Amino acid sequence: MRVAIPLWQGRVSPVFDEANRLLLVDFSEKREQHRQVESLIARNPFERAQLLPKLGVDLIVCGMISQTQEAALVSAGIRIIPHICGPMEEVIAAVLDGRIENGAFLMPGCGGRKRKRSRMAGRGWKEDCRQ
């Protein structure tokens, strides 16, 4: 499995749509096999959605992500675990041992609450962690 995590100053980038770099980590049999950093030149969500399958990405672990980008990636067959924050090494360890979805790395304001979508004037649809 190849996991992509947007990288920013040694941490998960807070907004996937604005990320310039991805850390790609290959896992096999619950062990890290390889990692590399890729530049994300494409800014358009649909171009990114075409690029990531070419890089072999199966899963994206990220902070906030727009609905448009999320839909494009899901349509490309990529699974997404959003609203994650923290130091890169700790997040990778949590992915490896299956703790990433238990809530320990959720962004502030996202803890245990149901996400809702709200219409923002002039900005389209935006995901919001607050209830």
C-alpha positions as YAML, in Angstrom:
chain: A
units: angstrom
residues:
- id: 1
  name: MET
  ca: [0.00, 0.00, 0.00]
- id: 2
  name: ARG
  ca: [1.26, 3.48, -0.86]
- id: 3
  name: VAL
  ca: [0.20, 6.31, 1.43]
- id: 4
  name: ALA
  ca: [0.52, 9.99, 0.50]
- id: 5
  name: ILE
  ca: [0.73, 12.61, 3.24]
- id: 6
  name: PRO
  ca: [1.00, 16.31, 2.36]
- id: 7
  name: LEU
  ca: [4.17, 17.59, 3.99]
- id: 8
  name: TRP
  ca: [4.75, 20.98, 5.63]
- id: 9
  name: GLN
  ca: [7.64, 21.71, 8.01]
- id: 10
  name: GLY
  ca: [7.87, 18.12, 9.25]
- id: 11
  name: ARG
  ca: [4.15, 17.89, 9.90]
- id: 12
  name: VAL
  ca: [0.97, 17.00, 8.03]
- id: 13
  name: SER
  ca: [0.10, 20.04, 5.91]
- id: 14
  name: PRO
  ca: [-3.05, 21.68, 7.33]
- id: 15
  name: VAL
  ca: [-4.73, 22.04, 3.90]
- id: 16
  name: PHE
  ca: [-4.27, 19.40, 1.20]
- id: 17
  name: ASP
  ca: [-5.38, 21.71, -1.60]
- id: 18
  name: GLU
  ca: [-2.52, 24.12, -0.84]
- id: 19
  name: ALA
  ca: [0.22, 21.53, -0.27]
- id: 20
  name: ASN
  ca: [3.32, 21.75, -2.45]
- id: 21
  name: ARG
  ca: [4.94, 18.47, -1.39]
- id: 22
  name: LEU
  ca: [3.80, 14.94, -0.64]
- id: 23
  name: LEU
  ca: [5.56, 12.31, 1.38]
- id: 24
  name: LEU
  ca: [4.93, 8.93, -0.24]
- id: 25
  name: VAL
  ca: [5.35, 5.98, 2.10]
- id: 26
  name: ASP
  ca: [5.16, 2.36, 0.96]
- id: 27
  name: PHE
  ca: [3.92, -0.17, 3.51]
- id: 28
  name: SER
  ca: [3.98, -3.94, 3.25]
- id: 29
  name: GLU
  ca: [3.13, -6.46, 5.95]
- id: 30
  name: LYS
  ca: [2.79, -3.74, 8.61]
- id: 31
  name: ARG
  ca: [6.28, -2.40, 7.90]
- id: 32
  name: GLU
  ca: [7.53, 0.69, 6.15]
- id: 33
  name: GLN
  ca: [9.40, -0.31, 3.00]
- id: 34
  name: HIS
  ca: [10.28, 2.95, 1.28]
- id: 35
  name: ARG
  ca: [9.60, 6.68, 1.36]
- id: 36
  name: GLN
  ca: [10.11, 9.56, -1.02]
- id: 37
  name: VAL
  ca: [9.09, 13.19, -1.37]
- id: 38
  name: GLU
  ca: [7.26, 14.35, -4.50]
- id: 39
  name: SER
  ca: [6.57, 17.94, -5.54]
- id: 40
  name: LEU
  ca: [2.96, 18.80, -6.30]
- id: 41
  name: ILE
  ca: [3.09, 21.23, -9.17]
- id: 42
  name: ALA
  ca: [-0.54, 20.72, -10.22]
- id: 43
  name: ARG
  ca: [-2.90, 23.10, -8.39]
- id: 44
  name: ASN
  ca: [-6.10, 22.07, -10.15]
- id: 45
  name: PRO
  ca: [-7.97, 19.40, -8.13]
- id: 46
  name: PHE
  ca: [-8.67, 17.30, -11.22]
- id: 47
  name: GLU
  ca: [-5.04, 17.39, -12.35]
- id: 48
  name: ARG
  ca: [-3.99, 16.28, -8.87]
- id: 49
  name: ALA
  ca: [-6.55, 13.50, -9.01]
- id: 50
  name: GLN
  ca: [-4.98, 12.28, -12.26]
- id: 51
  name: LEU
  ca: [-1.42, 12.53, -10.92]
- id: 52
  name: LEU
  ca: [-1.81, 10.61, -7.67]
- id: 53
  name: PRO
  ca: [-2.92, 7.28, -9.19]
- id: 54
  name: LYS
  ca: [0.08, 7.56, -11.56]
- id: 55
  name: LEU
  ca: [2.26, 7.78, -8.44]
- id: 56
  name: GLY
  ca: [0.62, 4.59, -7.14]
- id: 57
  name: VAL
  ca: [-1.19, 6.27, -4.24]
- id: 58
  name: ASP
  ca: [-3.83, 4.12, -2.50]
- id: 59
  name: LEU
  ca: [-4.53, 6.29, 0.56]
- id: 60
  name: ILE
  ca: [-4.19, 9.97, 1.42]
- id: 61
  name: VAL
  ca: [-3.88, 11.04, 5.05]
- id: 62
  name: CYS
  ca: [-4.37, 14.80, 5.22]
- id: 63
  name: GLY
  ca: [-5.68, 17.81, 7.10]
- id: 64
  name: MET
  ca: [-8.52, 19.78, 5.58]
- id: 65
  name: ILE
  ca: [-9.48, 19.03, 1.99]
- id: 66
  name: SER
  ca: [-12.04, 20.73, -0.23]
- id: 67
  name: GLN
  ca: [-15.12, 18.83, -1.30]
- id: 68
  name: THR
  ca: [-14.10, 19.22, -4.96]
- id: 69
  name: GLN
  ca: [-10.64, 17.77, -4.36]
- id: 70
  name: GLU
  ca: [-12.01, 14.98, -2.18]
- id: 71
  name: ALA
  ca: [-14.61, 14.00, -4.80]
- id: 72
  name: ALA
  ca: [-12.01, 14.01, -7.59]
- id: 73
  name: LEU
  ca: [-9.66, 11.78, -5.59]
- id: 74
  name: VAL
  ca: [-12.39, 9.37, -4.52]
- id: 75
  name: SER
  ca: [-13.49, 9.12, -8.18]
- id: 76
  name: ALA
  ca: [-9.90, 8.20, -9.02]
- id: 77
  name: GLY
  ca: [-10.13, 5.30, -6.55]
- id: 78
  name: ILE
  ca: [-8.10, 6.85, -3.73]
- id: 79
  name: ARG
  ca: [-9.19, 6.45, -0.11]
- id: 80
  name: ILE
  ca: [-8.91, 9.57, 2.09]
- id: 81
  name: ILE
  ca: [-8.52, 9.99, 5.84]
- id: 82
  name: PRO
  ca: [-9.05, 13.74, 6.35]
- id: 83
  name: HIS
  ca: [-8.74, 16.12, 9.32]
- id: 84
  name: ILE
  ca: [-5.45, 14.65, 10.52]
- id: 85
  name: CYS
  ca: [-2.68, 16.76, 12.04]
- id: 86
  name: GLY
  ca: [0.58, 16.12, 13.83]
- id: 87
  name: PRO
  ca: [4.27, 15.44, 13.41]
- id: 88
  name: MET
  ca: [4.98, 13.36, 10.32]
- id: 89
  name: GLU
  ca: [6.80, 10.52, 12.10]
- id: 90
  name: GLU
  ca: [4.00, 10.09, 14.65]
- id: 91
  name: VAL
  ca: [1.34, 10.09, 11.94]
- id: 92
  name: ILE
  ca: [3.27, 7.50, 9.91]
- id: 93
  name: ALA
  ca: [3.57, 5.29, 13.01]
- id: 94
  name: ALA
  ca: [-0.19, 5.64, 13.59]
- id: 95
  name: VAL
  ca: [-0.93, 4.63, 9.99]
- id: 96
  name: LEU
  ca: [1.39, 1.67, 10.36]
- id: 97
  name: ASP
  ca: [-0.18, 0.32, 13.55]
- id: 98
  name: GLY
  ca: [-3.78, 1.17, 12.64]
- id: 99
  name: ARG
  ca: [-4.30, 3.99, 15.17]
- id: 100
  name: ILE
  ca: [-4.75, 6.74, 12.58]
- id: 101
  name: GLU
  ca: [-8.54, 6.47, 12.56]
- id: 102
  name: ASN
  ca: [-9.02, 6.33, 16.35]
- id: 103
  name: GLY
  ca: [-9.20, 10.11, 16.74]
- id: 104
  name: ALA
  ca: [-5.86, 10.81, 18.42]
- id: 105
  name: PHE
  ca: [-4.59, 12.84, 15.44]
- id: 106
  name: LEU
  ca: [-7.78, 14.72, 14.55]
- id: 107
  name: MET
  ca: [-7.42, 18.44, 13.92]
- id: 108
  name: PRO
  ca: [-8.69, 20.70, 16.73]
- id: 109
  name: GLY
  ca: [-12.44, 21.16, 16.41]
- id: 110
  name: CYS
  ca: [-12.87, 17.82, 14.61]
- id: 111
  name: GLY
  ca: [-12.78, 15.51, 17.63]
- id: 112
  name: GLY
  ca: [-15.67, 13.09, 17.59]
- id: 113
  name: ARG
  ca: [-18.08, 15.47, 15.96]
- id: 114
  name: LYS
  ca: [-20.00, 14.84, 12.81]
- id: 115
  name: ARG
  ca: [-18.79, 16.87, 9.84]
- id: 116
  name: LYS
  ca: [-21.26, 19.08, 8.11]
- id: 117
  name: ARG
  ca: [-21.10, 20.97, 4.87]
- id: 118
  name: SER
  ca: [-22.00, 24.62, 4.82]
- id: 119
  name: ARG
  ca: [-22.41, 27.04, 1.95]
- id: 120
  name: MET
  ca: [-19.94, 29.91, 2.11]
- id: 121
  name: ALA
  ca: [-20.94, 33.00, 0.11]
- id: 122
  name: GLY
  ca: [-18.94, 33.18, -3.10]
- id: 123
  name: ARG
  ca: [-16.68, 30.27, -2.16]
- id: 124
  name: GLY
  ca: [-18.74, 27.21, -3.02]
- id: 125
  name: TRP
  ca: [-19.13, 24.28, -0.64]
- id: 126
  name: LYS
  ca: [-16.76, 23.96, 2.27]
- id: 127
  name: GLU
  ca: [-16.34, 21.21, 4.81]
- id: 128
  name: ASP
  ca: [-16.58, 22.24, 8.41]
- id: 129
  name: CYS
  ca: [-15.65, 20.15, 11.44]
- id: 130
  name: ARG
  ca: [-17.74, 22.15, 13.87]
- id: 131
  name: GLN
  ca: [-21.30, 21.18, 14.59]
...
